[in-house]
Amino acid sequence: MLGWYLHTADAASARIAPFDRYELTEPVPVDVVALAFDSYETAYRWYQIESANLVGATRAAAETGLHATAWRLAAVLRGIYMHHNAFGDWLTTGTIGVDSAERDGDRAGQAEALESLGRAYFQSRRLDEAETNLREARAIRQSLGDRFAEAVTLNVLGLIGLRRRRLDDAKSLFEQASAIFHDLGERRWEALIRSNLAETLCEVQQPRAASDILTEALVVFRELGDRASEGNALFHLSWAQRELGAIAGARASIDQALRIAEDEENRVWEAHWLVELGAVQRAAGQPADALVSYQRAASIQRQLGDHSREAFALDGAGQAYEAMGRAEDAADFYRMAAGIHRDLGDRWHLAEALHHLGRTADNTSPSQEALNLLADFADPRAAALRQHLTAVLGRQ
């Protein structure tokens, strides 16, 4: 039974997350007749039906001492989980996988399990735990001389730097990973890392350079049929175009991304990318339409349990209300967003939400707290916001 779950999950992952899967190298046992799937839809429906049983199978494998099966099943499921933010199941199987890989004595398996658990922590915004697991995975991969796997881990460490707003660290890690993938001839991975580098460039207010990188990356993703990476690159391209004032181009890019989310029936992508649609609509002078996009995004993220991205949508809704002249409604949404960021320890986005709240509040305390938080950040956007808040508080 466990062999059937392992190899059927592998077949499902090949359809659901073909570019982000852990590929089994072991042959299917002669007494196992795994299911085959002819499409994404059939594979995903099977996963939805069997999701609880897959967690149970991983736990049963560990409890009966079949540790090689347990950590491999956890690794196979990672690609599915990371595309659908199944945080609870991912953290459960990931924890089991780390323990089983250690008991199995497979060093490469330990690194794979640590990376999977680290990614689960990363996507659920538990960044300290994510970094601990990923640094351990990188150390093992370095000791094994596995440059490809090490570069994969460097990418996720770069994303952690990006989320912590350690932008120089993120840029350095992405550049290291990109160089390794270039040397190995891994075009898809190199394009993926450079897309992440483009996000970093958007954060440091270099949208033209980001746009050039993303345009090149899109050629690779489309050639390979990597729809997830194509959609994410379009999302970032919309951001860059919006920063450049090319609002029509930004709208075309984010509309293309959302069509991909719809085609793939992926609510995680849809909710994330709807926030950029809202930003484009606000930039186009359409705050009422933006409000609809933000509220749709917040509703989906609440259902998915992604509180960080829910807060981004709530903050966007506040900005839409503010643009509509509804200051009290705006303040309510800013407070909700700030509360979530505070609970998650996200100091940068808390500072942004408090800055927005300060525009609608009848006292200076949100702006003052935002200014205090900004002392932790030295990038151009943070410096400009700090200067603005200093001037505002000086006039009050």
FENWO-V267828 format. One record per residue. N is the residue number from 1. RES is the residue in one letter. BURIAL is 1 if it has 16 or more other C-alpha atoms within 10 Angstrom, else 0. D_LAST is the distance of its C-alpha to the last C-alpha in Angstrom with 1 decimal. Layout:
# FENWO-V267828
N_RES_BURIAL_D_LAST / N_RES_BURIAL_D_LAST
This chain:
# FENWO-V267828
1_M_0_69.6 / 2_L_1_67.0 / 3_G_1_68.4 / 4_W_1_68.2 / 5_Y_1_64.5 / 6_L_1_63.8 / 7_H_1_65.5 / 8_T_1_64.5 / 9_A_1_60.9 / 10_D_1_61.4 / 11_A_1_62.9 / 12_A_1_59.9 / 13_S_1_57.4 / 14_A_1_59.3 / 15_R_1_58.5 / 16_I_1_55.0 / 17_A_1_53.5 / 18_P_1_56.1 / 19_F_1_53.8 / 20_D_1_52.2 / 21_R_1_55.2 / 22_Y_1_57.1 / 23_E_0_60.6 / 24_L_0_63.5 / 25_T_0_66.3 / 26_E_0_68.7 / 27_P_0_71.3 / 28_V_0_71.4 / 29_P_0_74.0 / 30_V_0_77.3 / 31_D_0_76.8 / 32_V_0_73.4 / 33_V_0_73.1 / 34_A_1_69.4 / 35_L_0_68.0 / 36_A_0_67.3 / 37_F_1_64.6 / 38_D_0_64.9 / 39_S_0_61.3 / 40_Y_1_57.7 / 41_E_0_58.0 / 42_T_0_61.0 / 43_A_1_59.6 / 44_Y_1_56.3 / 45_R_0_58.1 / 46_W_0_60.2 / 47_Y_1_57.2 / 48_Q_0_55.5 / 49_I_0_58.8 / 50_E_0_59.4 / 51_S_1_55.9 / 52_A_0_56.5 / 53_N_0_60.0 / 54_L_1_58.7 / 55_V_1_56.6 / 56_G_1_59.6 / 57_A_1_61.9 / 58_T_1_59.7 / 59_R_1_59.6 / 60_A_1_63.4 / 61_A_1_64.2 / 62_A_1_62.4 / 63_E_0_63.9 / 64_T_0_67.4 / 65_G_0_67.0 / 66_L_1_66.9 / 67_H_1_63.9 / 68_A_1_64.6 / 69_T_1_64.3 / 70_A_1_61.2 / 71_W_1_59.0 / 72_R_1_60.4 / 73_L_1_59.6 / 74_A_1_56.0 / 75_A_1_55.8 / 76_V_1_57.3 / 77_L_1_54.9 / 78_R_1_51.8 / 79_G_1_51.8 / 80_I_1_51.9 / 81_Y_1_49.2 / 82_M_1_46.8 / 83_H_1_47.1 / 84_H_0_46.5 / 85_N_1_44.1 / 86_A_1_46.7 / 87_F_1_44.7 / 88_G_0_46.8 / 89_D_1_50.1 / 90_W_1_49.0 / 91_L_1_47.8 / 92_T_1_50.9 / 93_T_1_53.4 / 94_G_1_51.4 / 95_T_1_51.7 / 96_I_1_55.4 / 97_G_1_55.9 / 98_V_1_54.5 / 99_D_1_56.8 / 100_S_1_59.8 / 101_A_1_59.5 / 102_E_1_59.5 / 103_R_1_62.5 / 104_D_1_64.2 / 105_G_0_63.8 / 106_D_0_62.7 / 107_R_1_60.2 / 108_A_1_59.3 / 109_G_1_58.9 / 110_Q_1_56.7 / 111_A_1_54.3 / 112_E_1_54.5 / 113_A_1_53.7 / 114_L_1_50.8 / 115_E_1_49.3 / 116_S_1_49.6 / 117_L_1_48.0 / 118_G_1_45.2 / 119_R_1_44.6 / 120_A_1_44.5 / 121_Y_1_41.9 / 122_F_1_39.9 / 123_Q_1_40.0 / 124_S_1_39.0 / 125_R_1_36.0 / 126_R_1_37.6 / 127_L_1_37.0 / 128_D_0_38.1 / 129_E_0_41.4 / 130_A_1_41.8 / 131_E_1_41.4 / 132_T_0_43.9 / 133_N_1_46.6 / 134_L_1_46.1 / 135_R_1_46.4 / 136_E_1_49.6 / 137_A_1_50.9 / 138_R_1_50.2 / 139_A_0_52.1 / 140_I_1_55.1 / 141_R_1_55.1 / 142_Q_0_55.0 / 143_S_0_57.9 / 144_L_0_59.9 / 145_G_0_59.2 / 146_D_0_57.9 / 147_R_1_55.7 / 148_F_1_55.1 / 149_A_1_53.9 / 150_E_1_51.8 / 151_A_1_50.0 / 152_V_1_49.4 / 153_T_1_47.7 / 154_L_1_45.7 / 155_N_1_44.3 / 156_V_1_43.0 / 157_L_1_41.6 / 158_G_1_39.7 / 159_L_1_38.3 / 160_I_1_37.1 / 161_G_1_35.4 / 162_L_1_33.8 / 163_R_1_32.6 / 164_R_1_31.2 / 165_R_1_29.5 / 166_R_1_31.8 / 167_L_1_32.4 / 168_D_0_34.5 / 169_D_1_36.7 / 170_A_1_37.1 / 171_K_1_38.0 / 172_S_0_40.6 / 173_L_1_42.2 / 174_F_1_42.5 / 175_E_1_44.1 / 176_Q_1_46.5 / 177_A_1_47.5 / 178_S_1_47.9 / 179_A_0_50.2 / 180_I_1_52.4 / 181_F_1_52.7 / 182_H_0_53.5 / 183_D_0_56.2 / 184_L_0_57.6 / 185_G_0_57.7 / 186_E_0_55.5 / 187_R_1_54.1 / 188_R_1_52.4 / 189_W_1_50.6 / 190_E_1_49.6 / 191_A_1_48.1 / 192_L_1_46.3 / 193_I_1_44.8 / 194_R_1_43.7 / 195_S_1_42.0 / 196_N_1_39.9 / 197_L_1_39.3 / 198_A_1_38.0 / 199_E_1_35.5 / 200_T_1_34.3 / 201_L_1_34.1 / 202_C_1_32.0 / 203_E_1_29.5 / 204_V_0_29.4 / 205_Q_1_29.0 / 206_Q_1_32.7 / 207_P_1_33.7 / 208_R_1_36.6 / 209_A_0_38.4 / 210_A_1_37.7 / 211_S_1_39.3 / 212_D_0_42.3 / 213_I_1_43.0 / 214_L_1_42.7 / 215_T_0_45.0 / 216_E_0_47.6 / 217_A_1_47.2 / 218_L_1_47.7 / 219_V_0_51.1 / 220_V_1_52.2 / 221_F_1_51.0 / 222_R_0_52.7 / 223_E_0_55.8 / 224_L_0_56.0 / 225_G_0_55.0 / 226_D_1_52.1 / 227_R_1_50.2 / 228_A_1_47.5 / 229_S_1_46.5 / 230_E_1_46.8 / 231_G_1_44.4 / 232_N_1_41.8 / 233_A_1_42.2 / 234_L_1_41.6 / 235_F_1_38.5 / 236_H_1_37.1 / 237_L_1_38.5 / 238_S_1_36.6 / 239_W_1_33.3 / 240_A_1_34.3 / 241_Q_1_35.4 / 242_R_1_32.2 / 243_E_1_30.1 / 244_L_1_32.6 / 245_G_0_32.0 / 246_A_0_35.6 / 247_I_1_34.8 / 248_A_0_38.4 / 249_G_1_39.6 / 250_A_1_37.1 / 251_R_1_38.2 / 252_A_0_41.8 / 253_S_1_41.3 / 254_I_1_39.5 / 255_D_1_42.1 / 256_Q_1_44.8 / 257_A_1_43.3 / 258_L_1_43.1 / 259_R_0_46.7 / 260_I_1_47.7 / 261_A_1_46.0 / 262_E_0_47.8 / 263_D_0_51.1 / 264_E_1_50.9 / 265_E_0_49.7 / 266_N_0_46.9 / 267_R_1_44.1 / 268_V_1_42.2 / 269_W_1_42.0 / 270_E_1_41.4 / 271_A_1_38.4 / 272_H_1_36.8 / 273_W_1_37.4 / 274_L_1_36.3 / 275_V_1_32.6 / 276_E_1_33.1 / 277_L_1_34.8 / 278_G_1_31.7 / 279_A_1_29.5 / 280_V_1_32.1 / 281_Q_1_32.2 / 282_R_1_28.4 / 283_A_1_28.7 / 284_A_0_31.6 / 285_G_0_29.6 / 286_Q_1_31.4 / 287_P_1_28.8 / 288_A_1_31.3 / 289_D_0_33.9 / 290_A_1_31.4 / 291_L_1_30.7 / 292_V_0_34.4 / 293_S_1_34.7 / 294_Y_1_31.9 / 295_Q_1_33.3 / 296_R_1_36.8 / 297_A_1_35.6 / 298_A_1_33.9 / 299_S_0_37.0 / 300_I_1_39.4 / 301_Q_1_37.4 / 302_R_0_37.3 / 303_Q_0_41.1 / 304_L_1_41.5 / 305_G_1_39.5 / 306_D_1_37.2 / 307_H_1_33.9 / 308_S_1_32.0 / 309_R_1_32.9 / 310_E_1_32.4 / 311_A_1_28.7 / 312_F_1_28.4 / 313_A_1_29.9 / 314_L_1_27.6 / 315_D_1_24.5 / 316_G_1_26.1 / 317_A_1_26.8 / 318_G_1_23.2 / 319_Q_1_22.5 / 320_A_1_25.4 / 321_Y_1_24.3 / 322_E_1_20.8 / 323_A_1_22.8 / 324_M_1_24.9 / 325_G_0_22.0 / 326_R_0_22.6 / 327_A_1_19.2 / 328_E_0_20.6 / 329_D_1_23.5 / 330_A_1_21.4 / 331_A_1_19.3 / 332_D_1_22.7 / 333_F_1_24.1 / 334_Y_1_21.2 / 335_R_1_21.6 / 336_M_1_25.3 / 337_A_1_25.0 / 338_A_1_22.7 / 339_G_1_25.2 / 340_I_1_28.1 / 341_H_1_26.5 / 342_R_0_25.7 / 343_D_0_29.3 / 344_L_1_30.7 / 345_G_0_28.8 / 346_D_1_27.5 / 347_R_1_24.4 / 348_W_1_23.8 / 349_H_1_23.9 / 350_L_1_22.0 / 351_A_1_19.1 / 352_E_1_19.5 / 353_A_1_19.8 / 354_L_1_16.6 / 355_H_1_14.8 / 356_H_1_16.4 / 357_L_1_15.7 / 358_G_1_11.9 / 359_R_1_12.3 / 360_T_1_14.1 / 361_A_1_12.7 / 362_D_0_11.1 / 363_N_0_9.4 / 364_T_0_8.0 / 365_S_0_11.5 / 366_P_1_13.2 / 367_S_1_11.0 / 368_Q_1_11.3 / 369_E_0_15.0 / 370_A_1_15.5 / 371_L_1_14.3 / 372_N_0_16.7 / 373_L_1_19.5 / 374_L_1_19.3 / 375_A_0_20.6 / 376_D_0_24.0 / 377_F_1_24.2 / 378_A_0_25.0 / 379_D_0_26.1 / 380_P_0_24.7 / 381_R_0_22.9 / 382_A_1_21.2 / 383_A_0_20.3 / 384_A_0_18.9 / 385_L_1_16.8 / 386_R_1_15.6 / 387_Q_0_14.7 / 388_H_0_12.8 / 389_L_1_10.8 / 390_T_0_10.2 / 391_A_0_9.0 / 392_V_0_6.7 / 393_L_0_5.2 / 394_G_0_5.6 / 395_R_0_3.8 / 396_Q_0_0.0
